[in-house]
Amino acid sequence: MKEVQSLVAIKEEPSKVTEEMTSDECDVLTPIFVGLDFVLRLLAARGVKAFHAAVKADVEAITSREMSDHRFERVLGLVGHNVVDIRWLGAGKDAKLEVFQRAADGSERSPTVEELRERKETFKVALAAASKTGIPRHTLPPRPIPVKVTLSTRNPGLPSLPEPVAAARPAEGETKDLSIVQRKQGLLERVRARQAAGKSVEAKEYQEFSRRIGVCDNAMTAHSLLQSLFARAEGKFSAASEVEVVRGMSSTSSLAMQSMRKLSKPDTLEALELLTSRASGWFSVETGVHNPDAKFFRRQPQGKAADALAALQAERTDLENQVRALCELTKRLAQPTSQPALADGMVDVAESPAVVMEQARPLRKRSHTVEAKSDTASVAMQPFRKRLRTKTPPS
């Protein structure tokens, strides 16, 4: 089975720390909050994700103030997560910190112009009250660790082909009395035996079964990825493009829906082809209107993702059984089949199927009768033959 990292949206409550600040540092927080509120509302209107790096650069360009992590944490500590909140998208080194706004009712939406003024006045009041006792600071949550799901093509429980007898390494005491030349010759013979075993019919069939098992694992990876993409919307809008799936499985997706093991585009397309053939009741494949080469996967109203996953798992189990049967057959063929000989050097006929004994055919009585009749006829003809020989010819 294969390793996948799904869409992660981690929201943690930051730890709260209270610190004392100078009056100049307190005066900088108000324009930073106003600029932050303005930038977040502008990016939301454009439909752009407000990631921390881009927001920081825009706020500093508007306010001409540095929005360091300490200042940003103090702003979050003053307003609380009910006004401006943060969350990690993704995990690992590719994770990005998103900043978003909340309304007075706690819903995730951009405030109106009137609400922006109210938020500014509320921030000033909170800053004035906190400057006397200490300004709270909410530390940023740590970067999340990648979530791994075991979907790998490497199967520890899957048997491997038995090693040829000629390629087996000798025991420790068997090569003790051999010379260096003999040891080198033995090593060369074992290497040649391994190379010949790799080109056998059984080895090629084993490689093909392993490749097909890997395709099943990749198809299950695509199945998990498509579930996350379909969950973004409902009804006829629950769809995903082939490009999104390829990016997600090749670890180039900005949404952090990435596979821990990078796949090439041909491998991804082969996995999608297998998944499509097994998921006809889950989603349909549509071609693009303006771009016929583009493909889109649209979830069906009554489609079940569990049926497609069960079909892939059943095919993978069948392939595993075929691999085990192939290894067992190869192991039986590698065993010696010679029969033991008797003490006098003769082979036991009763136990050896290769020896065929031809029995003597019984004589039939009919042959004696025929032979007797033949002898009697020859005796009866002797007088006539004699008389024919002694008869004088006519004058």
Residue, then its C-alpha position, 0 to 999 in steps of 0.5 A: m500500500k502507498e503513502v499519502q498526505s491529505l488536506v490538513a487544516i489545523k487550528e490550534e489555540p496559541s499559548k498566551v503570554t503577557e509582556e510589557m511594552t514601551s509606548d512607542e511599540c504600543d503606538v505601532l500596533t494600531p496601524i498594523f492592525v488597521g493595515l492587516d484588516f484592510v489587506l485581508r478584506l482586499l484579498a478575500a474580495r479577490g478570492v486569493k488565499a491570505f498566506h502569512a508571507a504575502v500578508k506581511a509584505d502587503v501590510e508593511a508596504i501600506t503602513s511602512r511598519e515592520m510586522s514582525d512575528h512578535r508584533f503579529e502575535r501581540v495583535l492576535g493576543l489583543v483581538g482574539h481568534n474571534v476577530v483574526d484567526i490563523r490556521w496551517l494548510g498542509a504539513g511539513k516543509d510545504a505547509k503555509l500559514e493562512v490568516f483570515q477574518r471572522a465576523a462578530d458572530g464567529s463566522e468566517r467572512s470579511p467585515t463590511v466597511e462599517e464593521l472595519r471602523e468598529r473593529k478599529e475602535t475596539f482595538k484601540v480600547a483593548l490596547a489602552a487597557a492592556s498597556k497598563t497591565g501588559i499586552p497579551r501575546h498569542t504565540l504562533p502554532p508550530r508547523p504541523i508534522p506530515v500525516k502519513v498513511t501507509l499506501s506503499t508499493r512495498n509489501p513486507g508480507l508479500p513473499s519473494l521468489p526463492e533463490p536458485v540453489a546455484a546462487a545460494r551462499p555457501a556455509e561458513g565452514e565450507t569455503k575454509d579449505l578452498s583456495i582463493v581461485q576456487r572462491k573467486q570461481g564460486l563467487l562468479e558462478r553464484v553471480r551468473a546464477r542470480q543474473a540468469a534467475g532474473k531473466s527467467v519466466e518466473a522472474k518476469e511474471y513476478q515483476e509484472f505482478s509487483r507492477r500491477i500491485g503498485v498500480c493498485d496502490n497508486a489508484m487507492t492514493a488517487h481515490s483518497l485524493l479525489q475524496s478530498l477534492f470532491a468534498r470542496a463542494e456539493g451537487k453538480f459542483s462536486a468535481a475535480s480536474e485531472v490536472e489537480v490530481v496529477r499535481g497532488m500525486s506529484s507533490t507539486s500541489s499548493l493545497a498540500m494534498q500530496s503523496m509522500r512518494k512522488l509519482s511521475k505523470p505516466d504512473t499517475l495517469e495509469a493509476l487514474e485509468l485503473l480507478t476510473s474503470r473501477a469507479s463507474g458508479w462513483f463519478s463520471v469522466e467529462t472532457g473539456v468544452h474548450n479544451p478537448d484534451a482536458k478531463f474532469f471527474r464529476r461525482q454522481p449524486q448517488g455515487k459511493a466511494a466505498d464501492a470503488l475502494a472495495a473493488l481496488q482492494a479485491e483486485r490487489t488481494d487477487l494479485e497477492n494470491q497469484v504472487r504467492a502461488l507463483c512463489e510456491l510453484t517456483k519453490r517446488l520446481a527448484q526441489p530435486t526430483s532424482q530417485p534413490a538407487l538400490a544397493d546393487g545399482m538397479v533402479d526400483v521399478a515399483e517406485s520409478p515411473a520412468v521405467v516401463m516394463e514390457q511383458a511377454r505376450p502369451l502364445r495363442k493355441r491357434s498358431h500351433t494348429v495352423e503350424a500343425k496343419s501346415d506340417t500335415a499337408s507337406v507330408a501328404m504331398q510327398p508321394f505325389r511329388k515323388r511320383l511326379r519326379t519318377k514319371t518318364p516323359p512320353s516318347 
